[in-house]
Amino acid sequence: MLSNHGCFCAYLHRFKHENIADCPAGCGTPEGAQHVFFHCARFGQAREELNVRLGGGIEPEIIVRFMLEKEENWSAVSSFAKDIMMELREEEQSRRKAREPETIAPRVMQRRLADFWKHLKAESLGRPP
């Protein structure tokens, strides 16, 4: 999660696996690790529960200190991050399935057409494909 890699829209958008980088909650912010962990409304309730367990406001500047204070804090933050990542992975898979004909199939079709044209050109020149 901390690397900003994986199923964050901003990361997936960089590699053209998502059409937009913004958070699906509609806040207009690119969906990255810091946004999801500290600000995203989709995870507000779970974040508030974590906040109560840790006994204070979780902010980027102090989260590591909280984690290192007690093993139970580490477990709580780790569990929160794991739950978020599982939810994001499920959301990404749902979006991918929903748009499959629109974005995944054209890439496959483009590759197949390129192979077809290469084969056709080789045949017309009398060469083996």
Contacts in CASP RR format, 6 or more apart in sequence:
PFRMAT RR
TARGET T0000
AUTHOR 0000-0000-0000
METHOD contacts of the structure
MODEL  1
MLSNHGCFCAYLHRFKHENIADCPAGCGTPEGAQHVFFHCARFGQAREEL
NVRLGGGIEPEIIVRFMLEKEENWSAVSSFAKDIMMELREEEQSRRKARE
PETIAPRVMQRRLADFWKHLKAESLGRPP
1 33 0 8 1.000
1 37 0 8 1.000
1 81 0 8 1.000
1 84 0 8 1.000
1 85 0 8 1.000
2 33 0 8 1.000
3 33 0 8 1.000
4 10 0 8 1.000
4 11 0 8 1.000
4 32 0 8 1.000
4 33 0 8 1.000
5 11 0 8 1.000
6 12 0 8 1.000
7 85 0 8 1.000
7 88 0 8 1.000
7 89 0 8 1.000
7 91 0 8 1.000
7 92 0 8 1.000
8 31 0 8 1.000
8 32 0 8 1.000
8 33 0 8 1.000
8 36 0 8 1.000
8 88 0 8 1.000
9 18 0 8 1.000
9 20 0 8 1.000
9 21 0 8 1.000
9 22 0 8 1.000
9 23 0 8 1.000
9 24 0 8 1.000
9 30 0 8 1.000
9 31 0 8 1.000
9 32 0 8 1.000
10 21 0 8 1.000
10 30 0 8 1.000
10 31 0 8 1.000
10 32 0 8 1.000
11 32 0 8 1.000
12 18 0 8 1.000
12 92 0 8 1.000
13 19 0 8 1.000
13 20 0 8 1.000
13 21 0 8 1.000
14 21 0 8 1.000
17 96 0 8 1.000
18 95 0 8 1.000
19 99 0 8 1.000
19 103 0 8 1.000
21 30 0 8 1.000
21 31 0 8 1.000
22 28 0 8 1.000
22 29 0 8 1.000
22 30 0 8 1.000
22 31 0 8 1.000
23 29 0 8 1.000
23 30 0 8 1.000
23 31 0 8 1.000
23 32 0 8 1.000
23 35 0 8 1.000
23 36 0 8 1.000
23 40 0 8 1.000
23 42 0 8 1.000
24 31 0 8 1.000
24 42 0 8 1.000
24 91 0 8 1.000
24 95 0 8 1.000
25 40 0 8 1.000
25 41 0 8 1.000
25 42 0 8 1.000
27 39 0 8 1.000
27 40 0 8 1.000
27 41 0 8 1.000
29 35 0 8 1.000
29 39 0 8 1.000
31 40 0 8 1.000
34 60 0 8 1.000
36 42 0 8 1.000
36 43 0 8 1.000
36 84 0 8 1.000
36 88 0 8 1.000
37 43 0 8 1.000
37 47 0 8 1.000
37 80 0 8 1.000
37 81 0 8 1.000
37 84 0 8 1.000
38 47 0 8 1.000
38 58 0 8 1.000
38 59 0 8 1.000
38 60 0 8 1.000
42 87 0 8 1.000
43 84 0 8 1.000
43 87 0 8 1.000
46 80 0 8 1.000
46 83 0 8 1.000
46 84 0 8 1.000
47 58 0 8 1.000
47 80 0 8 1.000
50 58 0 8 1.000
50 76 0 8 1.000
50 77 0 8 1.000
50 80 0 8 1.000
51 57 0 8 1.000
51 58 0 8 1.000
53 72 0 8 1.000
53 73 0 8 1.000
53 76 0 8 1.000
54 66 0 8 1.000
54 73 0 8 1.000
54 76 0 8 1.000
54 77 0 8 1.000
56 66 0 8 1.000
58 66 0 8 1.000
58 77 0 8 1.000
63 77 0 8 1.000
66 73 0 8 1.000
66 77 0 8 1.000
67 73 0 8 1.000
67 74 0 8 1.000
67 77 0 8 1.000
68 74 0 8 1.000
96 104 0 8 1.000
118 129 0 8 1.000
119 129 0 8 1.000
122 128 0 8 1.000
122 129 0 8 1.000
123 129 0 8 1.000
END
